[in-house]
Amino acid sequence: STYRPVARVALGGGSLKDAWDACRAECDAKFADYAIYEHCLPFNVSRAYDEARDVETPRIWTAARDKEMWEALQS
């Protein structure tokens, strides 16, 4: 599950990048061969991170938010 490793990191005060790394460590072996895995994973991790931090309503996806997410994941 994407949520489980992401929530563990988010609830422990970790960053989005930490959550991304934890999710990849748990999910890559199982899902890396799926064609859309690489494309969808950043958005799934970002949403799971928000949910774990009690952001109930999904934030609107904007170009600025997209840029912010990619900068966080590539740091």
mmJSON file of the N, C-alpha and C atoms, coordinates in Angstrom:
{"data_MODEL":{"atom_site":{
"group_PDB":["ATOM","ATOM","ATOM","ATOM","ATOM","ATOM","ATOM","ATOM","ATOM","ATOM","ATOM","ATOM","ATOM","ATOM","ATOM","ATOM","ATOM","ATOM","ATOM","ATOM","ATOM","ATOM","ATOM","ATOM","ATOM","ATOM","ATOM","ATOM","ATOM","ATOM","ATOM","ATOM","ATOM","ATOM","ATOM","ATOM","ATOM","ATOM","ATOM","ATOM","ATOM","ATOM","ATOM","ATOM","ATOM","ATOM","ATOM","ATOM","ATOM","ATOM","ATOM","ATOM","ATOM","ATOM","ATOM","ATOM","ATOM","ATOM","ATOM","ATOM","ATOM","ATOM","ATOM","ATOM","ATOM","ATOM","ATOM","ATOM","ATOM","ATOM","ATOM","ATOM","ATOM","ATOM","ATOM","ATOM","ATOM","ATOM","ATOM","ATOM","ATOM","ATOM","ATOM","ATOM","ATOM","ATOM","ATOM","ATOM","ATOM","ATOM","ATOM","ATOM","ATOM","ATOM","ATOM","ATOM","ATOM","ATOM","ATOM","ATOM","ATOM","ATOM","ATOM","ATOM","ATOM","ATOM","ATOM","ATOM","ATOM","ATOM","ATOM","ATOM","ATOM","ATOM","ATOM","ATOM","ATOM","ATOM","ATOM","ATOM","ATOM","ATOM","ATOM","ATOM","ATOM","ATOM","ATOM","ATOM","ATOM","ATOM","ATOM","ATOM","ATOM","ATOM","ATOM","ATOM","ATOM","ATOM","ATOM","ATOM","ATOM","ATOM","ATOM","ATOM","ATOM","ATOM","ATOM","ATOM","ATOM","ATOM","ATOM","ATOM","ATOM","ATOM","ATOM","ATOM","ATOM","ATOM","ATOM","ATOM","ATOM","ATOM","ATOM","ATOM","ATOM","ATOM","ATOM","ATOM","ATOM","ATOM","ATOM","ATOM","ATOM","ATOM","ATOM","ATOM","ATOM","ATOM","ATOM","ATOM","ATOM","ATOM","ATOM","ATOM","ATOM","ATOM","ATOM","ATOM","ATOM","ATOM","ATOM","ATOM","ATOM","ATOM","ATOM","ATOM","ATOM","ATOM","ATOM","ATOM","ATOM","ATOM","ATOM","ATOM","ATOM","ATOM","ATOM","ATOM","ATOM","ATOM","ATOM","ATOM","ATOM","ATOM","ATOM","ATOM","ATOM","ATOM","ATOM","ATOM","ATOM","ATOM","ATOM","ATOM","ATOM"],
"id":[1,2,3,4,5,6,7,8,9,10,11,12,13,14,15,16,17,18,19,20,21,22,23,24,25,26,27,28,29,30,31,32,33,34,35,36,37,38,39,40,41,42,43,44,45,46,47,48,49,50,51,52,53,54,55,56,57,58,59,60,61,62,63,64,65,66,67,68,69,70,71,72,73,74,75,76,77,78,79,80,81,82,83,84,85,86,87,88,89,90,91,92,93,94,95,96,97,98,99,100,101,102,103,104,105,106,107,108,109,110,111,112,113,114,115,116,117,118,119,120,121,122,123,124,125,126,127,128,129,130,131,132,133,134,135,136,137,138,139,140,141,142,143,144,145,146,147,148,149,150,151,152,153,154,155,156,157,158,159,160,161,162,163,164,165,166,167,168,169,170,171,172,173,174,175,176,177,178,179,180,181,182,183,184,185,186,187,188,189,190,191,192,193,194,195,196,197,198,199,200,201,202,203,204,205,206,207,208,209,210,211,212,213,214,215,216,217,218,219,220,221,222,223,224,225],
"type_symbol":["N","C","C","N","C","C","N","C","C","N","C","C","N","C","C","N","C","C","N","C","C","N","C","C","N","C","C","N","C","C","N","C","C","N","C","C","N","C","C","N","C","C","N","C","C","N","C","C","N","C","C","N","C","C","N","C","C","N","C","C","N","C","C","N","C","C","N","C","C","N","C","C","N","C","C","N","C","C","N","C","C","N","C","C","N","C","C","N","C","C","N","C","C","N","C","C","N","C","C","N","C","C","N","C","C","N","C","C","N","C","C","N","C","C","N","C","C","N","C","C","N","C","C","N","C","C","N","C","C","N","C","C","N","C","C","N","C","C","N","C","C","N","C","C","N","C","C","N","C","C","N","C","C","N","C","C","N","C","C","N","C","C","N","C","C","N","C","C","N","C","C","N","C","C","N","C","C","N","C","C","N","C","C","N","C","C","N","C","C","N","C","C","N","C","C","N","C","C","N","C","C","N","C","C","N","C","C","N","C","C","N","C","C","N","C","C","N","C","C","N","C","C","N","C","C"],
"label_atom_id":["N","CA","C","N","CA","C","N","CA","C","N","CA","C","N","CA","C","N","CA","C","N","CA","C","N","CA","C","N","CA","C","N","CA","C","N","CA","C","N","CA","C","N","CA","C","N","CA","C","N","CA","C","N","CA","C","N","CA","C","N","CA","C","N","CA","C","N","CA","C","N","CA","C","N","CA","C","N","CA","C","N","CA","C","N","CA","C","N","CA","C","N","CA","C","N","CA","C","N","CA","C","N","CA","C","N","CA","C","N","CA","C","N","CA","C","N","CA","C","N","CA","C","N","CA","C","N","CA","C","N","CA","C","N","CA","C","N","CA","C","N","CA","C","N","CA","C","N","CA","C","N","CA","C","N","CA","C","N","CA","C","N","CA","C","N","CA","C","N","CA","C","N","CA","C","N","CA","C","N","CA","C","N","CA","C","N","CA","C","N","CA","C","N","CA","C","N","CA","C","N","CA","C","N","CA","C","N","CA","C","N","CA","C","N","CA","C","N","CA","C","N","CA","C","N","CA","C","N","CA","C","N","CA","C","N","CA","C","N","CA","C","N","CA","C","N","CA","C","N","CA","C","N","CA","C","N","CA","C","N","CA","C"],
"label_alt_id":[null,null,null,null,null,null,null,null,null,null,null,null,null,null,null,null,null,null,null,null,null,null,null,null,null,null,null,null,null,null,null,null,null,null,null,null,null,null,null,null,null,null,null,null,null,null,null,null,null,null,null,null,null,null,null,null,null,null,null,null,null,null,null,null,null,null,null,null,null,null,null,null,null,null,null,null,null,null,null,null,null,null,null,null,null,null,null,null,null,null,null,null,null,null,null,null,null,null,null,null,null,null,null,null,null,null,null,null,null,null,null,null,null,null,null,null,null,null,null,null,null,null,null,null,null,null,null,null,null,null,null,null,null,null,null,null,null,null,null,null,null,null,null,null,null,null,null,null,null,null,null,null,null,null,null,null,null,null,null,null,null,null,null,null,null,null,null,null,null,null,null,null,null,null,null,null,null,null,null,null,null,null,null,null,null,null,null,null,null,null,null,null,null,null,null,null,null,null,null,null,null,null,null,null,null,null,null,null,null,null,null,null,null,null,null,null,null,null,null,null,null,null,null,null,null],
"label_comp_id":["SER","SER","SER","THR","THR","THR","TYR","TYR","TYR","ARG","ARG","ARG","PRO","PRO","PRO","VAL","VAL","VAL","ALA","ALA","ALA","ARG","ARG","ARG","VAL","VAL","VAL","ALA","ALA","ALA","LEU","LEU","LEU","GLY","GLY","GLY","GLY","GLY","GLY","GLY","GLY","GLY","SER","SER","SER","LEU","LEU","LEU","LYS","LYS","LYS","ASP","ASP","ASP","ALA","ALA","ALA","TRP","TRP","TRP","ASP","ASP","ASP","ALA","ALA","ALA","CYS","CYS","CYS","ARG","ARG","ARG","ALA","ALA","ALA","GLU","GLU","GLU","CYS","CYS","CYS","ASP","ASP","ASP","ALA","ALA","ALA","LYS","LYS","LYS","PHE","PHE","PHE","ALA","ALA","ALA","ASP","ASP","ASP","TYR","TYR","TYR","ALA","ALA","ALA","ILE","ILE","ILE","TYR","TYR","TYR","GLU","GLU","GLU","HIS","HIS","HIS","CYS","CYS","CYS","LEU","LEU","LEU","PRO","PRO","PRO","PHE","PHE","PHE","ASN","ASN","ASN","VAL","VAL","VAL","SER","SER","SER","ARG","ARG","ARG","ALA","ALA","ALA","TYR","TYR","TYR","ASP","ASP","ASP","GLU","GLU","GLU","ALA","ALA","ALA","ARG","ARG","ARG","ASP","ASP","ASP","VAL","VAL","VAL","GLU","GLU","GLU","THR","THR","THR","PRO","PRO","PRO","ARG","ARG","ARG","ILE","ILE","ILE","TRP","TRP","TRP","THR","THR","THR","ALA","ALA","ALA","ALA","ALA","ALA","ARG","ARG","ARG","ASP","ASP","ASP","LYS","LYS","LYS","GLU","GLU","GLU","MET","MET","MET","TRP","TRP","TRP","GLU","GLU","GLU","ALA","ALA","ALA","LEU","LEU","LEU","GLN","GLN","GLN","SER","SER","SER"],
"label_asym_id":["A","A","A","A","A","A","A","A","A","A","A","A","A","A","A","A","A","A","A","A","A","A","A","A","A","A","A","A","A","A","A","A","A","A","A","A","A","A","A","A","A","A","A","A","A","A","A","A","A","A","A","A","A","A","A","A","A","A","A","A","A","A","A","A","A","A","A","A","A","A","A","A","A","A","A","A","A","A","A","A","A","A","A","A","A","A","A","A","A","A","A","A","A","A","A","A","A","A","A","A","A","A","A","A","A","A","A","A","A","A","A","A","A","A","A","A","A","A","A","A","A","A","A","A","A","A","A","A","A","A","A","A","A","A","A","A","A","A","A","A","A","A","A","A","A","A","A","A","A","A","A","A","A","A","A","A","A","A","A","A","A","A","A","A","A","A","A","A","A","A","A","A","A","A","A","A","A","A","A","A","A","A","A","A","A","A","A","A","A","A","A","A","A","A","A","A","A","A","A","A","A","A","A","A","A","A","A","A","A","A","A","A","A","A","A","A","A","A","A","A","A","A","A","A","A"],
"label_entity_id":["1","1","1","1","1","1","1","1","1","1","1","1","1","1","1","1","1","1","1","1","1","1","1","1","1","1","1","1","1","1","1","1","1","1","1","1","1","1","1","1","1","1","1","1","1","1","1","1","1","1","1","1","1","1","1","1","1","1","1","1","1","1","1","1","1","1","1","1","1","1","1","1","1","1","1","1","1","1","1","1","1","1","1","1","1","1","1","1","1","1","1","1","1","1","1","1","1","1","1","1","1","1","1","1","1","1","1","1","1","1","1","1","1","1","1","1","1","1","1","1","1","1","1","1","1","1","1","1","1","1","1","1","1","1","1","1","1","1","1","1","1","1","1","1","1","1","1","1","1","1","1","1","1","1","1","1","1","1","1","1","1","1","1","1","1","1","1","1","1","1","1","1","1","1","1","1","1","1","1","1","1","1","1","1","1","1","1","1","1","1","1","1","1","1","1","1","1","1","1","1","1","1","1","1","1","1","1","1","1","1","1","1","1","1","1","1","1","1","1","1","1","1","1","1","1"],
"label_seq_id":[1,1,1,2,2,2,3,3,3,4,4,4,5,5,5,6,6,6,7,7,7,8,8,8,9,9,9,10,10,10,11,11,11,12,12,12,13,13,13,14,14,14,15,15,15,16,16,16,17,17,17,18,18,18,19,19,19,20,20,20,21,21,21,22,22,22,23,23,23,24,24,24,25,25,25,26,26,26,27,27,27,28,28,28,29,29,29,30,30,30,31,31,31,32,32,32,33,33,33,34,34,34,35,35,35,36,36,36,37,37,37,38,38,38,39,39,39,40,40,40,41,41,41,42,42,42,43,43,43,44,44,44,45,45,45,46,46,46,47,47,47,48,48,48,49,49,49,50,50,50,51,51,51,52,52,52,53,53,53,54,54,54,55,55,55,56,56,56,57,57,57,58,58,58,59,59,59,60,60,60,61,61,61,62,62,62,63,63,63,64,64,64,65,65,65,66,66,66,67,67,67,68,68,68,69,69,69,70,70,70,71,71,71,72,72,72,73,73,73,74,74,74,75,75,75],
"pdbx_PDB_ins_code":[null,null,null,null,null,null,null,null,null,null,null,null,null,null,null,null,null,null,null,null,null,null,null,null,null,null,null,null,null,null,null,null,null,null,null,null,null,null,null,null,null,null,null,null,null,null,null,null,null,null,null,null,null,null,null,null,null,null,null,null,null,null,null,null,null,null,null,null,null,null,null,null,null,null,null,null,null,null,null,null,null,null,null,null,null,null,null,null,null,null,null,null,null,null,null,null,null,null,null,null,null,null,null,null,null,null,null,null,null,null,null,null,null,null,null,null,null,null,null,null,null,null,null,null,null,null,null,null,null,null,null,null,null,null,null,null,null,null,null,null,null,null,null,null,null,null,null,null,null,null,null,null,null,null,null,null,null,null,null,null,null,null,null,null,null,null,null,null,null,null,null,null,null,null,null,null,null,null,null,null,null,null,null,null,null,null,null,null,null,null,null,null,null,null,null,null,null,null,null,null,null,null,null,null,null,null,null,null,null,null,null,null,null,null,null,null,null,null,null,null,null,null,null,null,null],
"Cartn_x":[0.834,0.0,0.872,0.466,1.162,0.991,-0.197,-0.506,0.326,0.462,1.108,2.522,3.443,4.783,4.797,3.942,3.873,3.35,2.299,1.722,2.717,3.432,4.432,5.44,5.897,6.862,6.204,5.045,4.361,4.027,3.525,3.157,4.379,5.521,6.77,7.484,6.867,7.455,8.406,8.441,9.333,8.835,9.705,9.393,8.694,8.187,7.593,8.632,9.853,10.937,11.175,11.168,11.324,10.181,8.97,7.799,7.921,8.395,8.62,9.602,10.705,11.722,11.172,10.398,9.809,8.81,8.029,7.045,7.738,8.753,9.484,10.118,10.669,11.303,10.3,9.073,8.051,7.319,7.137,6.255,6.96,8.19,8.844,8.877,9.232,9.347,8.023,6.951,5.633,5.045,5.284,4.571,5.436,6.744,7.618,7.385,6.884,6.652,5.364,4.519,3.283,3.617,3.011,3.341,3.143,2.123,1.838,2.372,3.081,3.579,4.424,5.427,6.328,5.58,4.609,3.851,2.937,2.27,1.261,1.828,2.929,3.426,3.65,4.254,4.462,3.162,2.123,0.838,0.172,0.297,-0.253,0.445,1.756,2.515,2.153,2.053,1.707,0.344,-0.635,-1.978,-1.988,-1.31,-1.247,-0.579,0.433,1.139,0.178,-0.605,-1.602,-2.641,-3.145,-4.157,-3.621,-2.4,-1.803,-1.648,-1.512,-1.362,-2.705,-3.799,-5.171,-5.618,-5.082,-5.594,-6.723,-7.953,-9.087,-9.512,-9.565,-9.994,-8.765,-8.742,-7.581,-7.33,-6.074,-5.709,-5.794,-6.164,-6.235,-4.827,-4.726,-3.419,-3.163,-2.117,-1.746,-0.333,0.063,1.434,2.426,2.08,2.966,3.089,1.977,2.021,2.81,2.651,3.399,4.9,5.286,6.702,7.218,6.427,6.801,7.005,6.099,6.209,7.486,7.741,8.928,10.211,10.234,11.42,11.641,10.563,10.674,11.154,10.653,11.017,12.425,12.927,14.251,15.345,14.986,15.987,16.933],
"Cartn_y":[-1.193,0.0,1.248,2.218,3.503,4.229,4.169,4.966,4.571,3.312,2.846,3.426,3.278,3.832,5.359,5.97,7.433,7.958,7.356,7.796,7.632,6.532,6.295,7.454,7.879,8.982,10.308,10.587,11.863,12.031,10.983,11.064,11.164,10.753,10.871,12.193,13.08,14.396,14.449,13.384,13.351,14.21,14.44,15.278,14.47,15.183,14.524,13.637,14.096,13.303,12.032,12.124,10.935,9.953,10.482,9.643,8.972,9.721,9.192,8.03,8.227,7.177,5.932,6.126,4.997,4.247,4.977,4.353,3.555,4.125,3.413,2.152,2.233,1.056,-0.08,0.269,-0.754,-1.178,-0.272,-0.548,-0.872,-0.452,-0.653,-2.118,-3.003,-4.418,-4.976,-4.5,-5.014,-4.327,-3.029,-2.265,-1.64,-1.711,-0.999,-1.385,-2.576,-3.012,-2.469,-1.858,-1.282,-0.033,0.084,1.172,2.557,2.755,4.097,4.34,3.378,3.494,4.757,4.933,6.086,7.399,7.404,8.624,8.989,8.002,8.253,8.37,7.703,7.618,8.973,9.956,11.233,11.858,11.77,12.354,11.531,10.216,9.347,9.578,9.695,9.933,11.293,12.294,13.633,13.649,12.986,12.94,12.121,10.992,10.167,10.937,11.718,12.537,13.566,14.216,15.176,14.484,13.347,12.62,12.24,11.767,11.37,12.562,13.745,14.965,15.665,14.932,15.405,16.525,16.575,17.482,16.71,16.951,16.135,16.401,17.651,18.005,18.104,17.352,17.432,18.868,19.252,20.586,20.63,21.771,21.952,21.846,21.091,20.91,22.068,22.815,23.956,23.751,24.578,24.51,24.785,25.713,26.034,24.846,24.183,23.014,21.883,21.698,20.677,20.938,22.172,22.545,22.324,22.719,22.547,21.064,20.217,18.788,18.223,18.542,18.004,18.494,19.744,20.251,19.491,19.203,18.46,17.032,16.401,15.011,14.87,15.901,15.823,16.429,16.829,17.45,16.424],
"Cartn_z":[0.0,0.0,0.0,-0.755,-0.779,0.549,1.098,2.282,3.502,3.76,4.988,5.199,4.26,4.486,4.515,3.711,3.683,5.011,5.521,6.799,7.937,7.931,8.98,9.031,7.877,7.801,8.166,7.583,7.832,9.307,9.932,11.349,12.251,11.737,12.49,12.262,11.481,11.238,10.058,9.259,8.105,6.956,6.016,4.857,3.764,2.772,1.618,0.938,0.847,0.245,1.044,2.365,3.207,2.954,2.82,2.554,1.19,0.215,-1.137,-1.094,-0.395,-0.297,0.399,1.455,2.184,1.308,0.564,-0.315,-1.412,-2.009,-3.066,-2.524,-1.316,-0.716,-0.537,-0.218,0.014,-1.255,-2.188,-3.329,-4.644,-4.829,-6.122,-6.553,-5.647,-6.021,-6.537,-5.988,-6.362,-7.598,-7.747,-8.771,-9.862,-9.776,-10.716,-12.176,-12.426,-13.803,-14.417,-13.603,-14.13,-14.942,-16.103,-17.026,-16.426,-15.618,-15.106,-13.697,-13.151,-11.776,-11.58,-12.405,-12.269,-12.451,-13.328,-13.593,-12.422,-11.855,-10.817,-9.411,-9.149,-7.777,-7.102,-7.747,-7.052,-6.547,-7.347,-6.964,-5.86,-5.944,-4.904,-3.568,-3.593,-2.362,-1.782,-2.629,-2.162,-1.481,-2.083,-1.488,-0.203,-0.186,1.027,2.159,1.821,2.813,3.416,2.56,3.047,3.926,3.484,4.262,5.638,5.688,6.966,7.902,7.32,8.117,8.312,8.103,8.328,7.397,6.19,5.162,4.484,4.933,4.492,3.056,2.669,1.323,0.429,-0.661,-1.549,-2.008,-1.975,-2.445,-3.967,-4.494,-5.943,-6.511,-7.61,-8.234,-9.181,-8.933,-9.761,-10.28,-11.227,-11.734,-10.607,-9.726,-8.599,-7.647,-7.386,-6.497,-7.147,-8.435,-9.154,-9.037,-9.245,-9.148,-7.729,-6.744,-5.332,-4.999,-5.484,-5.224,-5.837,-7.094,-7.756,-7.102,-6.674,-5.976,-4.673,-3.952,-2.692,-2.938,-3.978,-4.247,-4.802,-5.44,-6.045,-5.18,-3.969,-3.091,-2.511],
"occupancy":[1.0,1.0,1.0,1.0,1.0,1.0,1.0,1.0,1.0,1.0,1.0,1.0,1.0,1.0,1.0,1.0,1.0,1.0,1.0,1.0,1.0,1.0,1.0,1.0,1.0,1.0,1.0,1.0,1.0,1.0,1.0,1.0,1.0,1.0,1.0,1.0,1.0,1.0,1.0,1.0,1.0,1.0,1.0,1.0,1.0,1.0,1.0,1.0,1.0,1.0,1.0,1.0,1.0,1.0,1.0,1.0,1.0,1.0,1.0,1.0,1.0,1.0,1.0,1.0,1.0,1.0,1.0,1.0,1.0,1.0,1.0,1.0,1.0,1.0,1.0,1.0,1.0,1.0,1.0,1.0,1.0,1.0,1.0,1.0,1.0,1.0,1.0,1.0,1.0,1.0,1.0,1.0,1.0,1.0,1.0,1.0,1.0,1.0,1.0,1.0,1.0,1.0,1.0,1.0,1.0,1.0,1.0,1.0,1.0,1.0,1.0,1.0,1.0,1.0,1.0,1.0,1.0,1.0,1.0,1.0,1.0,1.0,1.0,1.0,1.0,1.0,1.0,1.0,1.0,1.0,1.0,1.0,1.0,1.0,1.0,1.0,1.0,1.0,1.0,1.0,1.0,1.0,1.0,1.0,1.0,1.0,1.0,1.0,1.0,1.0,1.0,1.0,1.0,1.0,1.0,1.0,1.0,1.0,1.0,1.0,1.0,1.0,1.0,1.0,1.0,1.0,1.0,1.0,1.0,1.0,1.0,1.0,1.0,1.0,1.0,1.0,1.0,1.0,1.0,1.0,1.0,1.0,1.0,1.0,1.0,1.0,1.0,1.0,1.0,1.0,1.0,1.0,1.0,1.0,1.0,1.0,1.0,1.0,1.0,1.0,1.0,1.0,1.0,1.0,1.0,1.0,1.0,1.0,1.0,1.0,1.0,1.0,1.0,1.0,1.0,1.0,1.0,1.0,1.0,1.0,1.0,1.0,1.0,1.0,1.0],
"B_iso_or_equiv":[0.0,0.0,0.0,0.0,0.0,0.0,0.0,0.0,0.0,0.0,0.0,0.0,0.0,0.0,0.0,0.0,0.0,0.0,0.0,0.0,0.0,0.0,0.0,0.0,0.0,0.0,0.0,0.0,0.0,0.0,0.0,0.0,0.0,0.0,0.0,0.0,0.0,0.0,0.0,0.0,0.0,0.0,0.0,0.0,0.0,0.0,0.0,0.0,0.0,0.0,0.0,0.0,0.0,0.0,0.0,0.0,0.0,0.0,0.0,0.0,0.0,0.0,0.0,0.0,0.0,0.0,0.0,0.0,0.0,0.0,0.0,0.0,0.0,0.0,0.0,0.0,0.0,0.0,0.0,0.0,0.0,0.0,0.0,0.0,0.0,0.0,0.0,0.0,0.0,0.0,0.0,0.0,0.0,0.0,0.0,0.0,0.0,0.0,0.0,0.0,0.0,0.0,0.0,0.0,0.0,0.0,0.0,0.0,0.0,0.0,0.0,0.0,0.0,0.0,0.0,0.0,0.0,0.0,0.0,0.0,0.0,0.0,0.0,0.0,0.0,0.0,0.0,0.0,0.0,0.0,0.0,0.0,0.0,0.0,0.0,0.0,0.0,0.0,0.0,0.0,0.0,0.0,0.0,0.0,0.0,0.0,0.0,0.0,0.0,0.0,0.0,0.0,0.0,0.0,0.0,0.0,0.0,0.0,0.0,0.0,0.0,0.0,0.0,0.0,0.0,0.0,0.0,0.0,0.0,0.0,0.0,0.0,0.0,0.0,0.0,0.0,0.0,0.0,0.0,0.0,0.0,0.0,0.0,0.0,0.0,0.0,0.0,0.0,0.0,0.0,0.0,0.0,0.0,0.0,0.0,0.0,0.0,0.0,0.0,0.0,0.0,0.0,0.0,0.0,0.0,0.0,0.0,0.0,0.0,0.0,0.0,0.0,0.0,0.0,0.0,0.0,0.0,0.0,0.0,0.0,0.0,0.0,0.0,0.0,0.0],
"pdbx_formal_charge":[null,null,null,null,null,null,null,null,null,null,null,null,null,null,null,null,null,null,null,null,null,null,null,null,null,null,null,null,null,null,null,null,null,null,null,null,null,null,null,null,null,null,null,null,null,null,null,null,null,null,null,null,null,null,null,null,null,null,null,null,null,null,null,null,null,null,null,null,null,null,null,null,null,null,null,null,null,null,null,null,null,null,null,null,null,null,null,null,null,null,null,null,null,null,null,null,null,null,null,null,null,null,null,null,null,null,null,null,null,null,null,null,null,null,null,null,null,null,null,null,null,null,null,null,null,null,null,null,null,null,null,null,null,null,null,null,null,null,null,null,null,null,null,null,null,null,null,null,null,null,null,null,null,null,null,null,null,null,null,null,null,null,null,null,null,null,null,null,null,null,null,null,null,null,null,null,null,null,null,null,null,null,null,null,null,null,null,null,null,null,null,null,null,null,null,null,null,null,null,null,null,null,null,null,null,null,null,null,null,null,null,null,null,null,null,null,null,null,null,null,null,null,null,null,null],
"auth_seq_id":[1,1,1,2,2,2,3,3,3,4,4,4,5,5,5,6,6,6,7,7,7,8,8,8,9,9,9,10,10,10,11,11,11,12,12,12,13,13,13,14,14,14,15,15,15,16,16,16,17,17,17,18,18,18,19,19,19,20,20,20,21,21,21,22,22,22,23,23,23,24,24,24,25,25,25,26,26,26,27,27,27,28,28,28,29,29,29,30,30,30,31,31,31,32,32,32,33,33,33,34,34,34,35,35,35,36,36,36,37,37,37,38,38,38,39,39,39,40,40,40,41,41,41,42,42,42,43,43,43,44,44,44,45,45,45,46,46,46,47,47,47,48,48,48,49,49,49,50,50,50,51,51,51,52,52,52,53,53,53,54,54,54,55,55,55,56,56,56,57,57,57,58,58,58,59,59,59,60,60,60,61,61,61,62,62,62,63,63,63,64,64,64,65,65,65,66,66,66,67,67,67,68,68,68,69,69,69,70,70,70,71,71,71,72,72,72,73,73,73,74,74,74,75,75,75],
"auth_comp_id":["SER","SER","SER","THR","THR","THR","TYR","TYR","TYR","ARG","ARG","ARG","PRO","PRO","PRO","VAL","VAL","VAL","ALA","ALA","ALA","ARG","ARG","ARG","VAL","VAL","VAL","ALA","ALA","ALA","LEU","LEU","LEU","GLY","GLY","GLY","GLY","GLY","GLY","GLY","GLY","GLY","SER","SER","SER","LEU","LEU","LEU","LYS","LYS","LYS","ASP","ASP","ASP","ALA","ALA","ALA","TRP","TRP","TRP","ASP","ASP","ASP","ALA","ALA","ALA","CYS","CYS","CYS","ARG","ARG","ARG","ALA","ALA","ALA","GLU","GLU","GLU","CYS","CYS","CYS","ASP","ASP","ASP","ALA","ALA","ALA","LYS","LYS","LYS","PHE","PHE","PHE","ALA","ALA","ALA","ASP","ASP","ASP","TYR","TYR","TYR","ALA","ALA","ALA","ILE","ILE","ILE","TYR","TYR","TYR","GLU","GLU","GLU","HIS","HIS","HIS","CYS","CYS","CYS","LEU","LEU","LEU","PRO","PRO","PRO","PHE","PHE","PHE","ASN","ASN","ASN","VAL","VAL","VAL","SER","SER","SER","ARG","ARG","ARG","ALA","ALA","ALA","TYR","TYR","TYR","ASP","ASP","ASP","GLU","GLU","GLU","ALA","ALA","ALA","ARG","ARG","ARG","ASP","ASP","ASP","VAL","VAL","VAL","GLU","GLU","GLU","THR","THR","THR","PRO","PRO","PRO","ARG","ARG","ARG","ILE","ILE","ILE","TRP","TRP","TRP","THR","THR","THR","ALA","ALA","ALA","ALA","ALA","ALA","ARG","ARG","ARG","ASP","ASP","ASP","LYS","LYS","LYS","GLU","GLU","GLU","MET","MET","MET","TRP","TRP","TRP","GLU","GLU","GLU","ALA","ALA","ALA","LEU","LEU","LEU","GLN","GLN","GLN","SER","SER","SER"],
"auth_asym_id":["A","A","A","A","A","A","A","A","A","A","A","A","A","A","A","A","A","A","A","A","A","A","A","A","A","A","A","A","A","A","A","A","A","A","A","A","A","A","A","A","A","A","A","A","A","A","A","A","A","A","A","A","A","A","A","A","A","A","A","A","A","A","A","A","A","A","A","A","A","A","A","A","A","A","A","A","A","A","A","A","A","A","A","A","A","A","A","A","A","A","A","A","A","A","A","A","A","A","A","A","A","A","A","A","A","A","A","A","A","A","A","A","A","A","A","A","A","A","A","A","A","A","A","A","A","A","A","A","A","A","A","A","A","A","A","A","A","A","A","A","A","A","A","A","A","A","A","A","A","A","A","A","A","A","A","A","A","A","A","A","A","A","A","A","A","A","A","A","A","A","A","A","A","A","A","A","A","A","A","A","A","A","A","A","A","A","A","A","A","A","A","A","A","A","A","A","A","A","A","A","A","A","A","A","A","A","A","A","A","A","A","A","A","A","A","A","A","A","A","A","A","A","A","A","A"],
"auth_atom_id":["N","CA","C","N","CA","C","N","CA","C","N","CA","C","N","CA","C","N","CA","C","N","CA","C","N","CA","C","N","CA","C","N","CA","C","N","CA","C","N","CA","C","N","CA","C","N","CA","C","N","CA","C","N","CA","C","N","CA","C","N","CA","C","N","CA","C","N","CA","C","N","CA","C","N","CA","C","N","CA","C","N","CA","C","N","CA","C","N","CA","C","N","CA","C","N","CA","C","N","CA","C","N","CA","C","N","CA","C","N","CA","C","N","CA","C","N","CA","C","N","CA","C","N","CA","C","N","CA","C","N","CA","C","N","CA","C","N","CA","C","N","CA","C","N","CA","C","N","CA","C","N","CA","C","N","CA","C","N","CA","C","N","CA","C","N","CA","C","N","CA","C","N","CA","C","N","CA","C","N","CA","C","N","CA","C","N","CA","C","N","CA","C","N","CA","C","N","CA","C","N","CA","C","N","CA","C","N","CA","C","N","CA","C","N","CA","C","N","CA","C","N","CA","C","N","CA","C","N","CA","C","N","CA","C","N","CA","C","N","CA","C","N","CA","C","N","CA","C","N","CA","C","N","CA","C","N","CA","C","N","CA","C"],
"pdbx_PDB_model_num":[1,1,1,1,1,1,1,1,1,1,1,1,1,1,1,1,1,1,1,1,1,1,1,1,1,1,1,1,1,1,1,1,1,1,1,1,1,1,1,1,1,1,1,1,1,1,1,1,1,1,1,1,1,1,1,1,1,1,1,1,1,1,1,1,1,1,1,1,1,1,1,1,1,1,1,1,1,1,1,1,1,1,1,1,1,1,1,1,1,1,1,1,1,1,1,1,1,1,1,1,1,1,1,1,1,1,1,1,1,1,1,1,1,1,1,1,1,1,1,1,1,1,1,1,1,1,1,1,1,1,1,1,1,1,1,1,1,1,1,1,1,1,1,1,1,1,1,1,1,1,1,1,1,1,1,1,1,1,1,1,1,1,1,1,1,1,1,1,1,1,1,1,1,1,1,1,1,1,1,1,1,1,1,1,1,1,1,1,1,1,1,1,1,1,1,1,1,1,1,1,1,1,1,1,1,1,1,1,1,1,1,1,1,1,1,1,1,1,1,1,1,1,1,1,1]
}}}
